[in-house]
C-alpha cells in the first residue's frame, strides 16, 4: 500500500511540475514570458507568440495546444504598460519610425537570441506568430531580420508603409515564410489593410500565404489555427 501511494505521489509531483512549467512567468530575459518546453532531445524548433494591444503573455499562450509537442513555445509580454495589460507601442503611433516600435523590434530580436541560447533551440527554425499589434511586430522583426527568423505568422495585422519603404529585398527576405490571416468583418484593422499588406509583399517578390475568413472579426478561430498548423508543417 505504501509503495502504491509513493508511486501516486510521484506522478502527482510530475504533473504539478509540468503545470508549473506552463504557467509560471519567467523574468530572466529581456522580455518576460511563459514557456512550454519540448520533450525532444534534439534542438527544438521555436514558436514565439506576440500578443495584441492591452493584453499580456497569458492570452496567446492558450494557443499552445494547437502546436505539435516538438515545438518550444514561448509567449512574450510586451515591454510597455497599457491599462491593465501591455503594448508594443503606443496605440496612436503605429509607424515603423516610432522609437517605441524600433525599441520593441530590437527587444524581440535580442529575446530570440536569448531564448535559443537558454533552451538550446534550433536557431534556424524560429517562428514569430503575433495577433493584431503583435502581428505588426512580426512584420517589423521578420522583414528586417530574415536571417534570424524562419517565418512569421501575421494574424489580423498590417504592414506599416514606413517599413515597406525601407525594406531591402535580399535572398534571405525572399525565403522568409509568411502566413497572413484576416477576417472580412474585422472592425479594428480593416480586412482591406491586411489584404493590401499581402499584395505589397508580393510586389516586392515575396510569397506570403494569405488566408481570408468570411465573417470573422478581429479574432482568431479554429480554422485559422488549422491553417496555421498546415503552414508550419
URFEN-V914602 format. One line per field, one symbol per residue. ss: DSSP state (~ for helix, > for strand, _ for the rest). burial: + if it has 16 or more other ideal C-beta (glycine too) atoms within 10 Angstrom, else -. A space follows every 50 residues. Layout:
ss->???
burial->???
This chain:
ss->_~~~~~~~~~~~~~~~~~~~~~~__>______>>>>_________>>>>> ____>_~~~~~~~~~~_____>>>>>___>>>__>>>___________~~ ~~~~~~~~~~~~~~~~~~_______>>>>>>_~~~~~~~~~~~~______ >>>>>_____~~~~~~____~~~~__>>>>>>>_______~~~~~~~~~~ ~~~_____>>>>>________~~~~~~~~~~~_
burial->-------------------------+--++++++++-+----++++++++ +++++++-+++-++-++---+++++++++--+--+++++----+++-+-+ +--++-+++-++--++--+-++--++++++++++++++++++++++-+++ ++++++++++--++--+-----+--++++++++--+--+-+--++-++-- +----+-++++-+--+-+-+---++-++--++-
